[in-house]
């Protein structure tokens, strides 16, 4: 693990590790492009396949179930065979099944392909997050975490921009053919990204006597259970914010693809500014304080975000939602990495994101169902408020610190 110089800023500490930071950022960027392409095209795919919004919500659920399998199984593979190799395979996997999505002609086929896409989506994040957190210095981890997670907004923005041009002229299938491009990232990872020094050290210890060998497997202590619950409710809350937002803008607000791009651009701009800012604030103020402050702002902003009628108000609310509501995800890799020991960190983080996928899958069913009862805006608002209160409650639990829990350079769980 690299030395941590107190005289240097987090930005300066991170500079020598730009390759692994860039790779993690690009992996999440390309993941996001492919996943958001589905969200942007939900009405078009449903019309093409002859199914309604609730049925398309089940496609999101199928993808989430695939992510559960990908996060857990590839987390184990990452602990056993290395973060770098698993990262590369994950990128190739989700790129391939993005391309296969463009070739689907039946609803059942869409369920199967998106389930398989989810396996790669989950595996890529698990490996890249572990690789990044174990490669950079301790004081730079919150910043590195925020930069990696900002890749999602860049991918979201790129997908929104592409759909404004591609969707009206070439249709939804062209969106998924573009999603094959991420396979190129695997070349950069293979040539320019180093393996995790923590994983290499653990592998070197593998011939050691059993008494001194790092313990493998996931131990469900208080810190691990907190991580699992945290990700389940946080992803439910976050999915309620964005999963059906493009559909709401097109079907309820009756906006054109160009107008949708404008609002999604405001949301992504807020997130791009908000995630690095969130990481820096957490370094100074502590993660828990930042989480709670951001959650309060999210609850206040959710009504104008989905229900305002003025484009100016919608744009301002989208900017604020990106700046605060989505930016808490900047802290997720660092938050999770502190709650699992090095020998099973990737598996633990993978299981946490698997449970997160379950939370998103539940949201993919609950929001359309509530929308049928109350209307889509009210369904989104109520789901976000409930999810925010649940995740805030989980944040306040402070688990005991166990030996071997921290990474090198950290002595305890950061509240």
N, C-alpha and C positions, 0 to 999 in steps of 0.2 A: 504494500500500500504506500502511496507517495507521501513524502513529508509535507507538513502543513506549516507554512511560514506566516506568523501572525503579522508581519510587517507588510504583507502584500494583500491587495484587494481580492475578492473572489474572482473578478474578471481576469486579473493577472495570473492567479493560481490556475485558472482553467485554460489559459492559452496553450500550454504544451500538449493539452489533451483535446485539441480541436478536431482531430480525425474521428475519435470515438464519439465525441459530442455531435459532430455533423452526421455521422452514420445513424445514431439513435434518433436525431431530429428527422432525417430523411425517411427512416423506416416508418416513423409515426405519421409523417406527412403523406406518404404514399398509401399507408393503411387507411388514413382518413379520406383520401380522395376516392378510393374504391368503395368504402362504406357509405360515404355521403352521396355518392352517385346513386345508390339505392334509395336513400331518403328523398332525394330531389326528384326521382323518377317514379315514386310510388303510384301517383294517379295514372301515369302513362302506362306503366307495366300492368297495373290492375285492369285498365281498359283493354290492353292488348291481349291479356290472358282471360278476360271475361270474369273477373272477380272484383269484390268491393274492398273498402278500406280495412274492415276487420280481418278479412282473409290476408291482405297484404301485411297487416300487423303481425300475423302469424309467421310470415316470412322473416320479419325482424326477430321474432322469437326463435325460429329455427337457426338463424345465424348466431344468436346468443347461446343456444345449446351447443353449437359447434365450438364457440369460444370457450365454453366450460371444459370441453374435452381437450382443446388445444392448450389452454392455460395450464391445466394440471399435468397432462402427459408430457408436454414439451418443457414444462418446468423441471420434471424429473430428468428428461433427456439433457437439459442444460446443466443440471448439477452433475450428471454422470459423464457426458461427453464434451462439455464445454459450451460457454455462452456464445462464442463466435460462430461455431458450426451450426448451432441451432438457430441463431439469428439469420444466417444465410438461407437455410432451408425454409424458414418461415416466410421470408421475402419471396422466394421462388414459388412457394405454395399458393399464397394469396394472390399473386399476380396471375398465375395460371387459372385459378377458378374465377377471377374477375373476367378473364377472357371467355371462359365457358358460359358465364351468365349471359353473354350476348347471343349465344347459340341456343338458348332455352326457348321452347315453344309451348310448354304446358305448365300449369300451376304446380303440379307435383314435381316436375323437373326443377322449377325455381326453388322450391323448398329444399330439395336435395343439394343442389349446387350451392345455395347460400349457407346451408349447414356445413358443407365442406370448406367453403370460403372462410367461415368463422373459425375453423380449426387452425388455419394458417394465420389469420388475424390475431388470435390469442397467443399463438406460439411466438410470433415475431415480437410482440410487446414484452412478454415475459423474459425472453433472452436479452433483448437490447437494454431493458431497464436494469437488470442485474449487472450486465457488462458495464454500463455507464457508472452506476453507483459504486462498483468495486474498483473502478479505474481512476477516478478523479480524487483530489485531496478532500479531506473532511469538510473544510470551510467552504469549498466550492460546490458541494453536493446539492444544496438547495437551488443554487443558480443553474447548475447543470440539469437538474430535474425540471426546472421551469423552462429552460431552452428546449429540452427534448419534448415536453408536453405542448409547447407552442407549435410544434410541427403539425398538430391536429388542426389548429385554426388555419394554418397556411394551406393544408390540404383541403379543408372545408372551403376556403376562399377560392382556391384554384378550381375545385369542382363546381362551385357556384358560377364562376366566370365561364367555364367551359360549357355548362348547360345552357347559359344564356345565348351562346352562339350555336352549339351543336344540336340541342334538343329541338328547336323549331324546324331545322332543315334536314337533319339526318336521323332523328329519333333516338330513343333511349338505348338501343343496342350499340350505337357508336360510342356512347359514354363508357360502356364496359370494355369495349375493345381498346380504348385509350388506357384503361387500367392495367394492361399487360406491360406497359413501359417500366414499372418498378423492378422488373427482373434485372435491369441494368445495375441496380444498387448492389446486387450480390457480388459483382466484380470488384467494386470499391471496397466492400467489406473484406473480401478475400485478400486483396493486395495491400491495403493500407491500414487496417484496423488490427490492433494487437489483442490477444486473448486477455481475459481478466487475470491480474496478478494474484488475486485471492484464490481463484479456481486453480491456477497453476501451482500455488503453494499447497493447497489441499490435495491435489493429485500427487505431488511429491511426497506427501505424508502417508499415502495409501498403503505402502508396505509396512508402516509402523505397527507395533503391537496393538492389539485391540483396546487395551486400557488407555492408550494415548491417542488413538485414532479419532478424528472428529466424527461425531454421531450423525448418521444420515437419517432421513425420514422426518416427517412433519410432526412436531410435538404441539398439541393443542393446549397450551398454557394461556394465561390471561391475555398476554400481548398478541398471540396468534388469533385468539377468538375476537379480540377487538379489531384486528386488521380485517378479518372476514366480514364482520358485521358492518364495519365502516364502509367497505367497498360495496357491499350489497345495497345499502340505503343511499350512499352517495351516487352510485350509478343509476339507481331508480330515479332520484331527484334530477340528475343531469339529463337522463333520457327523456324525462317529462318536459324538460326545457326545449330540447332541440329535435327530437326524433320526428315529431309531427308538425314542427314549425313551418317547414316549406309547404306542406300540404295545407295547413291553415291559411297561409298567405295566398295560396292559389285558389282554394275552394271556398273559404269563408270571407277573406278580405278581397277576393276577386282581382288579384294583382297579376300583371304580366310577368313572364320570366325575367325581363329586364328589371322590373321593380323588385322582384324577389332577390335578384342579384345585388341590388343596391342595399337592401336591408340585411342580407347575409354578409355583405361586405362590411357594414357597420358593426355587426356582431363579431366578425373575425378580426377587424381592426381593434376593437376593444380587448379581445382576448390576446392579441399579439402584444399589445402594450401591457395588459394586465398580468400576464403570466410571469415575465421577468420581474415586474414590480412586486408581484406576490412573493416570489422567491427572495427578493432583497428584504422586503418587510418582515418575512418570517425569520430571516437571519438576525434582524435587530429586535423584533418584538416577541418572537416565539410563534410557533405554528398554531397553537390553540387560539390565541388572541386574533390572529389573522382569519382563521376559519370562521369564528363566531361573527366577527365584523362583516365579513363578506356574505355570510348567510342572512344576516339582518337586511342588508341592502338588496339581496335577491328577492326576499319576500315582498319588500316594498315595491320593487320594479316589475313584478310578474304581471300585474293587471295591465299597465300600459303596453307591456311587451306583446301581449296577445290580443288585447281588446280595444286599443285606441283606434280611432278612425282617421286621424291626421297622419299623413306620411312623415311629417316632421317629428311628431310625437313617437311614432313607431320607430323611426330611425334613431332618435335619442335613447329610447328604451332598449333598442337592440345593442347600441354602443355600451350602455351601462351594464346590460346583462352579460355581454362578453367581457367587460372590464372586471366584473365582480362575480357574477353567477357561475361562469365557466372557468375563471382563472384559478379557483382553488385546486383544480386538477394539476396545477404546476407543482404542488407539494406531494403528490401521491407517490412517485417512486421513492423519494427520500423518506416519507412517512412509513411506507411499508418496509423498506430495507432495514429500518431500525427494529423491527418487530420479529425478525427471524435470524437465527445464527447463520454464519457463513456457509456451513456444510449443507444446509437445506434452504438457503435464502431464495434461490430461483424457484424451487418447488413451492415455498411459502408464498412468494409474491404471485406465482402463477395460480395457486389455489385462491388467493384473494381476488385476482382478476376474474377467475372462473365464477366466483360467487357474485362479482360485479356483473358479469354477463347474465347471470340468473336474474339479478335486479333489473337489468335492461329488458330481459325477456318478459318479465312480469309486467313492466311498464308498457311493452309493446302490445300486450293484451288488454290491460286495464284502461289505458287512455282511450282507445277506440270504443271500448264497451261503455265507459262513462260518457263518451261523446255522443253515443246513440241515445243516452238517457237525458243528458243535460245540455248537450252542445259541446263542440270541440274546444272552444275557448275556456269554458268553465271546467272541463275535464282536465285541461293542462294546468290551469291555475290551482285547482284543489290538489292535484297530484304533486305539484312542486312544493306547495306549503306543507303538506303532510310529510313528504320526503325530507325537506329541510329540517323540520323539527326532530325527525328520527335521527338524522346523522349528527345533529348538534348534541343530542343526548348521548350518543356513542362517544363523541369527542371528550366529554367530561369524565369518562372513566379513565383512571390512571392505573395501569397494570403494574404489578411488581416487576422489578428488574432482576433477571436471572443471570447467572454466570454464562459468558459466551454469547450473550444476546447482541452486544454491540459490535459494530465493525471496528477495525483498527483505527485509532485516532478519535474514537468516541467512547465515553465512559458510561453513558446511560441513555435511556429513551428520552428524547426531547418531547416535552408535553405539547 
